[in-house]
């Protein structure tokens, strides 16, 4: 009997009710280059391996892979921002860790900051794009998709 990975089932549309973290990792895998795909396969063998006997990995290894993925996404976003200096968002999406809608990214004191608006009172906040406590991988993926959309215009 042929065994297929959880990711392959998700890609084929057989799995739809996955958690947002797992869905985000799958979306990142879809966009990743071969090096990052290999890292994700090692960090999450249960999701990406088509072998029936999958090995487990340490949480330290998984944390390192997620950090490398985050660094890679931030690097791609910075490349675009270095050319344009800012990015405005045309659709409202909340950042993952707060009840704040992302409005734009702009350079403030040589740092790229995501400017957000509080959904309750409209107060503006800014979060450094490099701050993993404020900006999650799924936020970075969404920003990268917006950049790809901007490039397509």
N, C-alpha and C positions, 0 to 999 in steps of 0.2 A: 504494500500500500504506500503510495506516495504521500509524503508529509509536506505541507506548505506552511510558511511562517505566518505569524499574526499580521505582519506588515503586508504580505502578499494577499491575505484575505481582506484586509482593509482597502488596499489598492483596487481589488476586484469588486468592491462595494458590498462584500458579504458581512462586514462588521461596521456598524454605524454608531453604536452607543458606547463609545470609548470616552474615558475621562479627558479633560482638556489638556492635561500634561502629555498623555500618550498621543493624542491627536497632534499636538504641537511638535512632538519629536518625530512623528511620521511625516508631517509637512516639512520639517527641517531636513529630513532624510531625502525627501523628494527633490529639494533644492540644492542639496549638498554636493560638493565635488567628491571625487573618489577617496581622498584622504579622510575627509570628515565622515563619509559613509562608513569607511572601515572602522573609524573610532566609535561611531554609534553602534555598529554591529558588535564590537567588543564590549561596550558599556551595557548594552541591552540585548544579550544573546537570545533571551527568551522571546523577544519580539521580532528579531530579524533572522534568526537561524532557521533553516529548513531541515535541520538535523533533529531527529526525535529525542536524542539525549543531548540536552543543552547544558553547557557549563555555567556556573554562576561566577560573578565577579564581585570584587570588594566595593563597598560604598565609596572608598577613596578614589578608586579608578573611575567610577561613574561620575563622581563630583569633578574630577579632572577633565573628563570628556565634555561635560556640560560647560565647564569654564572655557575650554578650547572652542566649543561651538559658539558660545556667547561672544568670545573675543573675535571669532571669524565673522559673525554677523555684524558686530559693531564696526569692524574694519571695512566691510562692504558698504555700510551706511556712511561711514566717514569719507570714503572715496567719492561718493556722490556729493556729499555736503562740501567737500573741499573745492569742488567745481562750482557749486551753486550757492553756497554759503547759508542756505536755509531751505526749508521744505514746509509748505502749508498743507494741511489735511482738509480734504473736501467732504469727508463724511465723518460723522461722530462715532468714535470708538473709545471706550474707557480703557485706561491703563489697568493692568491686572490687579495691582495691589491697593487701589484706592477708588473712591467714587468720584473720579475726575476724568473728564473727556480730553483726549489729546487734540491740541489745536495746531501746533507747528513745532518745528525744530529750528532754533536759531543759535548763532554763535554769540556767547556772552562771556567776556573776559577770557577769550581763547579756549572756551569749553563749549561743546555742543550740548544745548539744553533743550529738553522736551518741555514745551510750555503747555500746561493743562489748565482747565477751568473746572472748579468745584461744581458738581451737578446740583448742589442745593442752593448756593448763594452766588455763584459766578465768580468767586475769588480766584485770581490767577496764581498758579504755582509754577515752579520750574524744577526739573529733575535732570541731573547730569546723565547723559546717555550711557556713561560707564558705571553707573551705580546699580549693582545687581539687587540691592535692597528695594529699589524703587521701580526698576525696569526689568520685566521678566522676558524670558526667551520668546514667549508668544507675542509680546509687544514688539520685540525686535523683528520677528518674522512679519508681522503686520506692516511695520514701517518699510521693510524691504519690498513687500508686495506693492506698497504705495509708490515707492521709487520706480519699480518696474513699470507700473502703470503710467507714471509721469514720463518715463523714457519712451513709452509707446505712443504718446500723444504727438 
